[in-house]
Amino acid sequence: MEFYEVIRKRSSIRKYQEKPVEEEKLQRILEAARLAPSAANRQPWHFIVVKDPKVKEELKAAYRREWFYTAPVIICACGDPSAAWVRADSVSYLDVDVAIAMEHLILAAAAEGLGTCWIGAFDEQAAKRALCVPDHIKVVAMTPLGYPAEGKRERRRRFLEEIVHYDRW
Ligand SMILES: Cc1cc2nc3c(=O)[nH]c(=O)nc-3n(C[C@H](O)[C@H](O)[C@H](O)COP(=O)(O)O)c2cc1C
């Protein structure tokens, strides 16, 4: 699929078919995340691929929406603060790096005809308990992954004139 078509096709999917995700597709999607850029090339990310119904059940303590569990796969993107690059003013690029990798993954999924939905509104401590994430690791985002059972809902975007500044703000 052409790159700009992938960008246009992607949308947040909140209903999935039971059909499993082919392993080759899953590996290509994870590879897309692996190739993402990161500050100082630190690659401070880890991905947990959840398929086991028992683990999914435990994850409900972190995110309760039923639709989320209609997907055959859930991917949890984590970051290791000790691996991330930190700017001179102490700002860590952990979240930025993990978010870029996650977006690579999400666009790759769209290119494969698969749906995803960024999830940020979860209980991080409950997610860490359910997925046995070490204390020092941060859970940044989650997404379901699977074949969509609903179409794209057009969400309004701000116009370029509202958001782009030339030369100065
Ligand atoms: C960082 C981030 C966090 C989000 N968290 C949630 C969430 O917790 N629950 C949810 O249903 N959607 C979540 N979304 C999806 C947004 O609601 C969605 O991307 C936005 O409304 C635009 O719709 P679209 O993705 O279909 O274009 C999140 C998106 C982003 C980028």
The ligand as an SDF file (V2000), in Angstrom:
LIG
                    3D

 31 33  0  0  0  0  0  0  0  0999 V2000
   -1.5510    8.9980   22.8990 C   0  0  0  0  0  0  0  0  0  0  0  0
   -2.9560    8.5380   22.5990 C   0  0  0  0  0  0  0  0  0  0  0  0
   -3.7390    8.0080   23.5940 C   0  0  0  0  0  0  0  0  0  0  0  0
   -5.0330    7.5350   23.3180 C   0  0  0  0  0  0  0  0  0  0  0  0
   -5.7590    6.9210   24.3140 N   0  0  0  0  0  0  0  0  0  0  0  0
   -6.9630    6.3910   24.0190 C   0  0  0  0  0  0  0  0  0  0  0  0
   -7.6820    5.6660   25.0180 C   0  0  0  0  0  0  0  0  0  0  0  0
   -7.2610    5.5330   26.1490 O   0  0  0  0  0  0  0  0  0  0  0  0
   -8.8930    5.1250   24.6640 N   0  0  0  0  0  0  0  0  0  0  0  0
   -9.3930    5.2330   23.4000 C   0  0  0  0  0  0  0  0  0  0  0  0
  -10.4800    4.6820   23.1430 O   0  0  0  0  0  0  0  0  0  0  0  0
   -8.7220    5.9100   22.4240 N   0  0  0  0  0  0  0  0  0  0  0  0
   -7.5250    6.4860   22.7110 C   0  0  0  0  0  0  0  0  0  0  0  0
   -6.8160    7.1320   21.7270 N   0  0  0  0  0  0  0  0  0  0  0  0
   -7.3650    7.2400   20.3640 C   0  0  0  0  0  0  0  0  0  0  0  0
   -7.8440    8.6660   20.0350 C   0  0  0  0  0  0  0  0  0  0  0  0
   -9.0850    8.8880   20.6510 O   0  0  0  0  0  0  0  0  0  0  0  0
   -7.9380    8.7980   18.5020 C   0  0  0  0  0  0  0  0  0  0  0  0
   -6.6450    8.6130   17.9300 O   0  0  0  0  0  0  0  0  0  0  0  0
   -8.4630   10.1680   18.0660 C   0  0  0  0  0  0  0  0  0  0  0  0
   -9.7860   10.3650   18.5220 O   0  0  0  0  0  0  0  0  0  0  0  0
   -8.4510   10.3290   16.5370 C   0  0  0  0  0  0  0  0  0  0  0  0
   -9.1960    9.2880   15.9250 O   0  0  0  0  0  0  0  0  0  0  0  0
   -8.5130    8.3120   14.8700 P   0  0  0  0  0  0  0  0  0  0  0  0
   -7.3630    7.5890   15.5720 O   0  0  0  0  0  0  0  0  0  0  0  0
   -9.5980    7.3410   14.4720 O   0  0  0  0  0  0  0  0  0  0  0  0
   -8.0210    9.1260   13.7350 O   0  0  0  0  0  0  0  0  0  0  0  0
   -5.5470    7.6380   21.9990 C   0  0  0  0  0  0  0  0  0  0  0  0
   -4.7490    8.1800   20.9930 C   0  0  0  0  0  0  0  0  0  0  0  0
   -3.4690    8.6120   21.2760 C   0  0  0  0  0  0  0  0  0  0  0  0
   -2.6060    9.1320   20.1580 C   0  0  0  0  0  0  0  0  0  0  0  0
  1  2  1  0
  2  3  1  0
  2 30  2  0
  3  4  2  0
  4  5  1  0
  4 28  1  0
  5  6  2  0
  6  7  1  0
  6 13  1  0
  7  8  2  0
  7  9  1  0
  9 10  1  0
 10 11  2  0
 10 12  1  0
 12 13  2  0
 13 14  1  0
 14 15  1  0
 14 28  1  0
 15 16  1  0
 16 17  1  0
 16 18  1  0
 18 19  1  0
 18 20  1  0
 20 21  1  0
 20 22  1  0
 22 23  1  0
 23 24  1  0
 24 25  2  0
 24 26  1  0
 24 27  1  0
 28 29  2  0
 29 30  1  0
 30 31  1  0
M  END
$$$$
